Amino acid sequence: MSAVEPKTIDPAAAATKAVAGHPPRTKAGGGGAARRILLGRPAIAIAFLILLVGYFTLRLPDTYLTSDNLVSVLQQESTLLILALGVTFVLVIGEFDLSYANTIGLTGAVSIMLMSRSGVSPVVAIVAALLVGAAIGIANGFAVAWGRAPAFIATLAVGSVATGIEQLLTSNETIANGIPNSYLSFTLNTHLGLAWSTWLALLLVVVAIVLMSFTTFGRRVRATGLNPTAVTLAGISVNRVRLAAFVLMGVLAGLAGVYVTSQGGSYFPNSGAGLLLPPYSAVFLGAAVIGRGRFSPAATVFGVAFIALLERGLTMLDQKSAVIQLIEGVVLLAAVVLARQERKA
């Protein structure tokens, strides 16, 4: 008789199952009604998005729902998309990052200064920006995971340090000279109608979905957010998972710094100041109406699309920036409440 080979068990998957448990069985009628309600929410959200687009199309029939405008939205909101992906991973582990807006300013300054004052190639400048972003992510990760500091305070402090370094390096002055055209072409040159930067952002969406849904790392990230104690008992280092999520956020924020300076053709002080709330609005909105209260890259894409189309419509209607910020704040508040209620259900 041949010996039966023991089954190999993935600790991350085991921890996720242990945390999630098994849903209680219910009667067919009640369970069917609940499923209809849950399955209906994404359909309602998509219908509402269609109504939103329809409203702006009626108000702006010649300019809003055109291929040129939609391509422009994709290009301009690529920065929001990659930041929202990073925020998604941090939120999934149950933490917050409030430093990435400062990271954008510092990494953008580093990339522009290296080219303008040191004459390095755009590739080296971009790599340097990503490394600086990773370093900020490491600082956040160590402070939160091993230092046990609250993420709100730790990331605010790290962000303040990043802004201080940025101001020391640039003397708080705009830098627009000595920037190679090849650096600007990253967000200007197109392929099949879309900018290279847009194609990269869309590729990152695919990578994030695969990483979160089909890899061991993704299972560990989700399990860490659900119950870190169960993850630790399964033999997984919760601190390393948290560190990895913050480093991923830092790298994506560094890439956002490259996007902002490439699109603007220069470095300018506080370049990431207006990019703190929109990613959170998009992620919470996607989780509330598509993700059934759970954060995921796919749900985030819906949130980004909603925010981007809303912003573009309001801008084309000549609404003041204060009005747009007010509406974004209301959307964020409503999305947080909805997502919280959905998680409790």
C-alpha positions in Angstrom: 0.0 0.0 0.0 1.3 3.5 -0.9 1.4 6.1 1.8 -1.0 9.0 1.5 0.8 12.3 1.0 -0.1 15.0 3.4 -1.8 18.0 2.0 0.1 21.3 2.0 -1.7 24.1 3.6 -1.2 27.8 2.8 -0.9 29.6 6.2 -2.4 32.8 4.7 -5.4 31.0 3.3 -5.9 29.1 6.5 -5.8 32.4 8.5 -8.2 34.0 6.1 -10.7 31.1 6.4 -10.3 31.1 10.2 -11.1 34.8 10.4 -13.9 34.8 7.8 -15.5 31.7 9.2 -18.5 30.1 7.6 -21.7 32.1 7.1 -24.7 30.7 9.0 -27.3 28.9 6.9 -30.5 30.7 6.5 -33.8 29.8 5.0 -34.1 30.1 1.2 -36.5 33.0 1.3 -34.5 35.3 3.7 -31.2 34.4 2.2 -32.5 35.0 -1.3 -33.8 38.4 -0.3 -30.5 39.4 1.2 -28.6 38.2 -1.8 -30.9 40.3 -4.1 -30.2 43.4 -2.0 -26.5 42.9 -2.0 -26.3 42.1 -5.7 -28.6 45.0 -6.5 -26.3 47.6 -5.0 -23.6 47.4 -7.6 -26.3 47.6 -10.3 -27.8 50.7 -8.6 -24.3 52.3 -8.4 -23.6 51.7 -12.1 -27.0 53.1 -12.9 -26.4 56.2 -10.9 -23.0 56.6 -12.6 -24.8 56.4 -16.0 -27.3 59.0 -14.8 -24.5 61.3 -13.7 -22.8 61.0 -17.1 -26.2 61.6 -18.7 -26.8 64.7 -16.7 -23.5 66.3 -17.7 -24.0 65.1 -21.3 -27.3 67.0 -21.4 -25.7 70.1 -19.9 -22.6 69.9 -22.1 -23.8 68.0 -25.2 -20.9 69.0 -27.5 -18.0 68.6 -25.1 -18.6 66.1 -22.2 -19.2 62.7 -23.7 -16.6 62.9 -26.5 -13.7 60.7 -27.1 -11.2 63.6 -26.7 -12.7 64.5 -23.3 -12.8 60.9 -22.0 -9.1 60.4 -23.1 -8.3 63.6 -21.3 -10.0 62.4 -18.2 -8.0 59.1 -18.3 -4.8 61.0 -18.7 -5.3 63.6 -16.0 -6.7 61.1 -13.5 -3.9 58.6 -13.9 -2.3 60.1 -10.8 -5.5 59.7 -8.8 -5.8 56.1 -10.0 -2.3 55.0 -8.9 -2.6 56.8 -5.6 -6.0 55.2 -4.9 -4.5 51.7 -5.6 -1.8 52.4 -3.0 -4.4 53.6 -0.5 -6.4 50.5 -1.1 -3.6 48.2 0.1 -3.0 50.3 3.2 -6.7 50.4 4.1 -7.0 46.6 3.5 -4.5 46.0 6.3 -6.6 48.3 8.6 -4.2 51.3 8.5 -4.1 54.9 7.1 -1.4 56.8 5.3 -1.6 60.6 5.4 2.0 61.2 4.1 1.6 60.4 0.4 0.7 64.0 -0.5 4.0 65.1 1.0 5.7 62.2 -0.7 4.6 63.5 -4.1 6.2 66.9 -3.4 9.5 65.4 -2.3 9.8 62.8 -5.0 8.8 65.3 -7.7 11.5 67.7 -6.4 14.1 65.0 -6.3 13.5 63.9 -9.9 13.4 67.4 -11.3 16.5 68.6 -9.4 18.5 65.6 -10.4 17.8 66.4 -14.1 18.0 70.2 -13.9 21.0 70.6 -11.6 22.9 67.4 -11.9 22.2 66.5 -15.5 21.2 62.8 -14.9 19.0 60.9 -17.3 15.2 60.8 -16.9 15.4 57.1 -16.2 17.8 57.6 -13.3 15.6 60.5 -12.0 12.5 58.4 -12.1 14.2 55.5 -10.3 15.5 57.9 -7.6 11.9 59.2 -7.1 10.6 55.7 -6.6 13.4 54.9 -4.2 12.7 58.0 -2.1 9.0 57.0 -2.1 10.0 53.5 -0.9 12.2 55.0 1.9 9.2 57.1 3.1 7.1 53.9 3.0 9.7 52.1 5.1 9.7 54.9 7.6 5.9 54.7 7.9 6.0 50.9 8.1 8.6 50.7 10.8 6.9 53.4 12.9 3.5 51.7 12.7 4.4 48.0 12.7 7.4 47.9 15.0 7.1 51.3 16.8 3.4 50.7 17.5 2.6 54.3 16.7 -0.9 55.2 15.5 -0.9 55.4 11.8 -2.5 58.8 11.8 0.2 60.4 13.9 3.1 58.4 12.4 2.3 59.2 8.8 1.6 62.8 9.5 5.0 63.1 11.2 6.8 61.3 8.4 4.9 63.5 5.9 6.0 66.6 7.8 9.6 65.5 7.6 9.3 64.9 3.9 8.0 68.4 3.3 10.8 69.9 5.4 13.4 68.0 3.3 11.6 69.2 0.1 11.7 72.8 1.2 15.4 72.6 2.2 16.3 71.1 -1.2 14.3 73.5 -3.3 14.2 76.7 -1.1 10.5 76.5 -1.9 11.1 77.8 -5.4 9.7 76.6 -8.7 12.1 74.7 -11.0 11.4 74.6 -14.7 14.8 74.8 -16.4 16.9 71.9 -17.7 14.2 69.3 -17.9 14.7 66.9 -20.8 11.9 66.5 -23.3 12.1 62.7 -22.8 10.9 63.2 -19.2 8.0 65.3 -20.4 7.1 62.8 -23.1 6.2 60.3 -20.5 2.9 62.0 -20.1 2.7 63.7 -23.5 3.6 61.0 -26.0 0.7 58.6 -26.9 0.2 55.1 -28.1 -3.1 54.0 -29.6 -4.6 57.3 -28.4 -3.5 57.1 -24.8 -0.4 58.6 -23.1 2.3 56.2 -21.9 1.6 57.2 -18.3 -2.1 56.2 -18.8 -1.1 52.8 -20.2 1.2 52.3 -17.2 -1.6 53.3 -14.8 -4.0 50.8 -16.4 -1.3 48.1 -16.2 -0.9 48.8 -12.5 -4.7 48.3 -12.1 -4.3 44.8 -13.6 -1.2 44.1 -11.4 -3.0 45.2 -8.3 -6.1 43.1 -9.0 -3.9 40.0 -9.6 -1.7 40.7 -6.6 -4.7 41.1 -4.2 -6.9 38.3 -5.5 -4.6 35.6 -6.8 -1.4 35.7 -4.8 -0.2 34.6 -1.3 0.8 38.2 -0.6 -2.8 39.4 -1.3 -4.3 36.7 1.0 -1.9 37.8 3.7 -2.8 41.4 3.3 -6.5 40.7 3.6 -6.0 38.3 6.5 -3.9 41.0 8.3 -6.8 43.5 8.0 -9.4 41.0 9.2 -7.6 39.6 12.3 -3.8 40.1 12.8 -3.9 37.7 15.8 -5.1 34.8 13.6 -2.4 35.7 11.1 0.3 35.6 13.7 -0.9 32.2 15.0 -0.7 31.0 11.4 3.1 31.8 11.4 2.9 34.9 9.3 4.7 38.1 10.3 2.1 40.8 10.5 4.7 43.5 10.8 6.3 42.5 7.5 2.9 42.6 5.8 2.2 46.0 7.1 5.6 47.2 6.1 5.1 45.9 2.6 1.8 47.7 2.2 3.3 51.0 3.3 6.3 50.6 1.0 3.9 49.9 -1.9 2.1 53.1 -1.1 5.3 55.0 -0.9 6.5 53.7 -4.3 3.2 54.6 -6.0 3.3 58.0 -4.4 6.8 58.4 -5.8 5.5 57.5 -9.2 2.7 60.1 -8.7 5.4 62.7 -8.1 6.9 61.8 -11.5 3.4 62.1 -13.1 2.7 65.5 -11.6 6.1 67.0 -12.6 6.0 65.5 -16.0 2.5 66.8 -16.7 3.3 70.2 -15.4 6.7 70.4 -17.0 8.2 71.7 -13.8 8.5 71.3 -10.0 6.4 73.6 -7.9 6.0 73.8 -4.1 3.2 71.8 -2.4 2.5 70.0 -5.7 0.7 67.1 -3.8 -1.4 69.3 -1.6 -4.6 68.8 -3.4 -4.2 65.0 -3.8 -4.9 63.8 -0.2 -8.7 63.5 -0.1 -9.6 62.4 -3.6 -7.9 58.9 -3.4 -9.7 58.2 -0.1 -13.0 59.4 -1.5 -12.6 57.0 -4.5 -11.6 54.0 -2.4 -14.3 54.4 0.2 -16.9 55.1 -2.5 -15.9 52.0 -4.4 -16.0 49.9 -1.2 -19.4 51.2 -0.2 -21.2 50.7 -3.5 -19.3 48.0 -5.3 -17.2 46.1 -2.8 -20.0 45.5 -0.2 -17.9 47.3 2.4 -14.6 45.6 1.5 -11.7 47.4 -0.1 -10.4 46.0 -3.3 -8.6 47.3 -6.4 -11.6 46.5 -8.7 -14.0 48.5 -6.4 -11.4 51.3 -6.3 -11.5 51.6 -10.1 -15.2 52.3 -10.0 -14.6 55.0 -7.3 -11.9 56.7 -9.3 -14.2 56.7 -12.4 -17.0 58.2 -10.5 -14.8 60.9 -8.9 -13.0 61.7 -12.2 -16.2 62.0 -14.2 -17.9 64.1 -11.4 -14.9 66.5 -11.2 -14.6 66.9 -14.9 -18.3 67.7 -15.3 -18.2 70.2 -12.5 -15.1 71.8 -13.9 -16.6 72.1 -17.4 -19.7 73.7 -15.8 -17.3 76.4 -14.4 -17.9 75.5 -10.8 -15.4 77.0 -8.3 -12.7 74.8 -6.9 -14.2 75.4 -3.4 -17.5 73.9 -4.6 -15.7 70.8 -6.0 -13.8 70.3 -2.8 -17.1 70.7 -0.8 -18.8 68.0 -3.0 -15.7 65.7 -2.6 -15.9 66.1 1.1 -19.6 65.2 1.2 -18.9 62.2 -1.1 -16.1 61.0 1.2 -18.2 61.3 4.3 -21.1 59.5 2.8 -18.9 56.8 1.4 -17.2 56.2 4.8 -20.6 55.9 6.5 -21.9 53.6 3.8 -18.8 51.4 3.8 -18.9 51.2 7.6 -22.6 50.2 7.6 -22.0 47.6 4.9 -19.2 46.0 6.9 -21.5 45.7 10.0 -24.2 44.1 8.0 
